[in-house]
Each structure stands twice: as C-alpha cells, then as structure tokens.
Amino acid sequence: MASKGFFSSFDDVWMLDGVRTPMVDYCGALGHISPTDLGIKAARAVLQRAGVSAGHIGSVITGNMAPGDFDQFFLPRHIGLYAGVPVQVPAIMAQRICGTGFELFRQAGEHIQGGACEAALVVGTESMTRNPIAAFDHRTGFKLGAPVGFKDYMWEALKDPAAGINMIQTAENLATKYGITREQVDEFASLSFTRAVAAQQSGFHAGEIVPVVTEKFELEGYQPRGIRLQGKVTEVAQDTHPRISPADVLGKLKSVYPGGVQTGGNSSALVDAAAAAVVASGAYVKDWARAHGKKPLARVVAATAVGVPPEIMGIGPAPAIRLLLERTGLTLDQIGRFEINEAQGAQTIAVERELGLDRNKLNVNGGAIALGHPLAATGVRLTITLARELQRAGLRFGIASACVGGGQGIALLLENPDGI
Ligand SMILES: CC(C)(COP(=O)(O)OP(=O)(O)OC[C@H]1O[C@@H](n2cnc3c(N)ncnc32)[C@H](O)[C@@H]1OP(=O)(O)O)[C@@H](O)C(=O)NCCC(=O)NCCS
C-alpha cells in the first residue's frame, strides 16, 4: 500500500517545560550572535526553568539550518556540552527545514518511547542575520573571466531548483490555486499583527521568553564562550517585529512579484532566535513532579510528516494534519487550538481553506508574519506556544504544524491533561 507519510504515536512522552529567546528582526540586537551561542542560552535556560539537572539528559537533539559560524559542525555537541549535559551523552542535528523544530520533538518522542533515554534536550536555533555570503566553486581558485560565485545564502536557499521557483512563488501558486486575493492576505496578516501585539501586551509571550544578556558560558577544562551584547544594549527581552499593521497600510506595500499577493508585510518576518524544551518519559515526569511540585507543559501525543508537490510546498500542513487526525481517531472539532507556521499569508490561508479551519482557533497569539520565522527554531517555538495556550484557555488538544520547503508538511499533536 502506498505510504501517506510518517505517523508516530507516543504513549507516555511529555514536554516538561520550554523557553525561547526573543525573536529579533534580522540585523538587529541578536544579529552578531552565533546560532550555537543562542542555542546554548536557550538550553541552559530551559534546564534551569524546568529544574532538570543536565545530568539527567540522555539525548541532545538540535536543529539549525543556515551555518551561522565556522564551528557549525559542532553545534549540537557544543549546545549539549555548554548546557552541562554529561560528556558521554550524544548529540545530533536534525534537518527538516521550516519543520525542523517539530522534527526534534518527533525524534525525542521516538528516543524516549524506544527506551534510548529518559529525558531529551530539544533545541532549535537560527541566525537569519548570519546566513553567509558563500561560494562553492572556488576551492581550486578563480579562473580569469569565469563568474565569481559568491551569493547571499539566505536568498539563494529560499529557492527550490527542482521547482525552479522560490518560497514566495510557491505561495503565489497557492493563491492562484485557491483564489486567494491580496486583500484577503493583508487582512490575515493584519490580524496576525493585532493578535501578536495583544499577546505581547498581556504578557503571554513574555511567559516563554528568556531575556538575552551578556554572559559567559564556562565548561571546565575547555574554552569558555558566551554572548556579548553590543553598544549600549544590556538586555534583549522582547520580540521586535510585532506592530499594529492595518490592512489598508499593508495594502500599500509593493508585492515581491508584479501582480502577486505576497509582500514584506504579509510574509513571515526574518528574525534571529533559539528555542529549547525538555522532553521526558512518564516515569521521569512522576519523580520530577514530586520533587519540584510542578506539572509538565503538555503530553506529546503523536506526530506526522508527509510529502507534497514542491511547487505548492505551503499546503504541507493540510495532509500532515489530516493524517494526524485519521491515525489518532480525533476530529477537527476536538482540536481546541492550531498553531500553523505563517511562512507566507497565502500559504496559511490555503491550509485554512483546505482543512476548513476556524480562524478563531488558529494562531490566536499571532503567527510568524508578526512574530517571525527563525527556521529551525520555529517548530520548537510553536510547540511551546501551543502548550501554553492550551493551558491558558483550559483546552485539551492542540496541533502545531509547518510547511516545509521542497514540499513537505509536519504536524504534532499535544494534549493538556487538565483541559476539556
Ligand atoms: C518577503 C520578503 C522577501 C521581504 O523582504 P524585504 O523586502 O527585506 O522586507 P522588508 O522587511 O524590507 O519589507 C518591505 C517593505 O515593507 C515594509 N513593511 C514590512 N512590514 C510592514 C508592516 N507590518 N507595516 C508596514 N510596513 C511594513 C517595510 O518597512 C519595507 O518598506 P521599505 O521598502 O519602504 O523599507 C522576506 O521577508 C521573505 O522572504 N520572507 C519570507 C521568508 C520565507 O519564505 N521563509 C521560508 C518559508 S518556506
């Protein structure tokens, strides 16, 4: 029988806690910090917040897309070591582009379910600023008259050569396919901004943010490293992209492509950030809850990953969510909240229409258009936000999902055991 994609369900796997750095517009106050250091920051913060000893971590699962420094090969290992995880514990980097963060939870679930470890440290980190200006052709030198190959890695990496188009154009394809107008995309984007600003003002987002400060990360017997903020900045504590953006103001922005619906105002913002979570078995959670008098953020129930045609990659969450519902036996009505990454406004509206989602349940604290999309950190951020929103609203089930360049979708089902 042809595969509909991956489905993994987890009997007794929990997210204990999760935190993230602020998401800061690229070329801003976090722009000079490597993704490894942002990741170490988030990893240390989540262990501290959860009250979990780094010595209890049995697997370090990290994600990062763009190389943000020459030591990127060592990113998973350095995040684990400088977070204090014992030297014998292995670390890996997983990659599912914009769905990477969810993939980390999926792998953590499989590690724990399979008995490889009791607790896993999950860290997604991305510096969009530090995307390199790179060349791949010059190892053997520069030939006279031959093209010089240096290009902007971020711009080039958003282009899928199989489909021959970039990610914005995949959203334009969805706009055409689903008859989505520029006005509808701007209206959707405006709501994302309004909700993000409201959630910022109510303190909701601050509840998952760890402020970034100048600090040293020591590791006995090895070189210290750390974060040094620049200029007069002493602390970075807030997301920088959300701002009230009326649809008529967004409507005046130039579309990226002539006649297209996507603009700089209704596409995901480019930001720098890291997010981290601790995922553990039910047995671990029992002892931890008793010792600390705490409750975990959510149960990680199941995950799916599927493929879709590259030229409409943004529709990926629709079949991923359908498969999740089909295999868990839940109905759309039983899902209290959805967090779907807003890679592009038309892309999210296409998913919303395909599934018949209620917008009142979707990205209720704002999405990536307003808050930003730090590729590998996004899925971790969305999972933390979803778990906290389920708790805030007293709801039981929630699904977080993202489309993936190249044509994939990934989705994660969470349960708040106290919800109804
Ligand atoms: C769409 C995209 C190309 C725009 O990049 P950009 O041109 O650098 O965008 P900017 O932030 O400069 O915004 C363009 C303009 O819109 C304005 N703008 C953006 N958001 C706005 C808002 N909320 N309100 C008012 N104006 C806004 C900017 O001020 C800027 O104006 P200017 O040209 O007068 O300076 C880029 O954001 C992008 O590629 N995003 C999607 C990333 C992506 O696809 N990720 C992977 C998913 S698969």
The ligand as a Tripos MOL2 file, in Angstrom:
@<TRIPOS>MOLECULE
LIG
   48    50     1     0     0
SMALL
NO_CHARGES

@<TRIPOS>ATOM
      1 C1          9.0200   38.7770    1.6390 C.3       1 LIG1
      2 C2         10.4800   39.1640    1.8200 C.3       1 LIG1
      3 C3         11.2580   38.8400    0.5620 C.3       1 LIG1
      4 C4         10.5180   40.6610    2.0920 C.3       1 LIG1
      5 O1         11.8330   41.0140    2.3970 O.3       1 LIG1
      6 P1         12.2510   42.5530    2.4750 P.3       1 LIG1
      7 O2         11.9720   43.1970    1.1680 O.co2     1 LIG1
      8 O3         13.6090   42.6230    3.0650 O.co2     1 LIG1
      9 O4         11.1670   43.0510    3.5290 O.3       1 LIG1
     10 P2         11.1370   44.3470    4.3840 P.3       1 LIG1
     11 O5         11.0680   43.9530    5.8090 O.co2     1 LIG1
     12 O6         12.2030   45.3020    3.9660 O.co2     1 LIG1
     13 O7          9.7020   44.9310    3.9820 O.3       1 LIG1
     14 C5          9.4630   45.5430    2.7350 C.3       1 LIG1
     15 C6          8.8080   46.8880    2.9980 C.3       1 LIG1
     16 O8          7.5800   46.6260    3.6800 O.3       1 LIG1
     17 C7          7.5240   47.4040    4.8730 C.3       1 LIG1
     18 N1          6.8060   46.6410    5.8900 N.ar      1 LIG1
     19 C8          7.0640   45.3630    6.2560 C.ar      1 LIG1
     20 N2          6.2030   45.0050    7.2330 N.ar      1 LIG1
     21 C9          5.3950   46.0740    7.4610 C.ar      1 LIG1
     22 C10         4.3210   46.3280    8.3530 C.ar      1 LIG1
     23 N3          3.9110   45.3810    9.1850 N.pl3     1 LIG1
     24 N4          3.7250   47.5300    8.3110 N.ar      1 LIG1
     25 C11         4.1430   48.4800    7.4700 C.ar      1 LIG1
     26 N5          5.1690   48.3140    6.5940 N.ar      1 LIG1
     27 C12         5.7840   47.1280    6.6030 C.ar      1 LIG1
     28 C13         8.9670   47.6370    5.2530 C.3       1 LIG1
     29 O9          9.1100   48.7660    6.0590 O.3       1 LIG1
     30 C14         9.6170   47.8160    3.8990 C.3       1 LIG1
     31 O10         9.3750   49.1470    3.4730 O.3       1 LIG1
     32 P3         10.5290   49.9540    2.6790 P.3       1 LIG1
     33 O11        10.7430   49.1810    1.4180 O.co2     1 LIG1
     34 O12         9.9150   51.2940    2.4830 O.co2     1 LIG1
     35 O13        11.7230   49.9450    3.5860 O.co2     1 LIG1
     36 C15        11.1270   38.4080    3.0300 C.3       1 LIG1
     37 O14        10.5610   38.8750    4.2220 O.3       1 LIG1
     38 C16        10.8910   36.9240    2.9280 C.2       1 LIG1
     39 O15        11.4580   36.2640    2.0650 O.2       1 LIG1
     40 N6         10.0460   36.3900    3.8310 N.am      1 LIG1
     41 C17         9.6400   35.0160    3.7610 C.3       1 LIG1
     42 C18        10.7290   34.1250    4.2560 C.3       1 LIG1
     43 C19        10.4280   32.7220    3.8750 C.2       1 LIG1
     44 O16         9.8810   32.4380    2.8270 O.2       1 LIG1
     45 N7         10.8310   31.8170    4.7580 N.am      1 LIG1
     46 C20        10.7770   30.4220    4.4870 C.3       1 LIG1
     47 C21         9.4090   29.9450    4.4010 C.3       1 LIG1
     48 S1          9.3130   28.4860    3.4530 S.3       1 LIG1
@<TRIPOS>BOND
     1     1     2 1
     2     2     3 1
     3     2     4 1
     4     2    36 1
     5     4     5 1
     6     5     6 1
     7     6     7 2
     8     6     8 1
     9     6     9 1
    10     9    10 1
    11    10    11 2
    12    10    12 1
    13    10    13 1
    14    13    14 1
    15    14    15 1
    16    15    16 1
    17    15    30 1
    18    16    17 1
    19    17    18 1
    20    17    28 1
    21    18    19 ar
    22    18    27 ar
    23    19    20 ar
    24    20    21 ar
    25    21    22 ar
    26    21    27 ar
    27    22    23 1
    28    22    24 ar
    29    24    25 ar
    30    25    26 ar
    31    26    27 ar
    32    28    29 1
    33    28    30 1
    34    30    31 1
    35    31    32 1
    36    32    33 2
    37    32    34 1
    38    32    35 1
    39    36    37 1
    40    36    38 1
    41    38    39 2
    42    38    40 1
    43    40    41 1
    44    41    42 1
    45    42    43 1
    46    43    44 2
    47    43    45 1
    48    45    46 1
    49    46    47 1
    50    47    48 1
@<TRIPOS>SUBSTRUCTURE
     1 LIG1         1 GROUP 0 **** ****
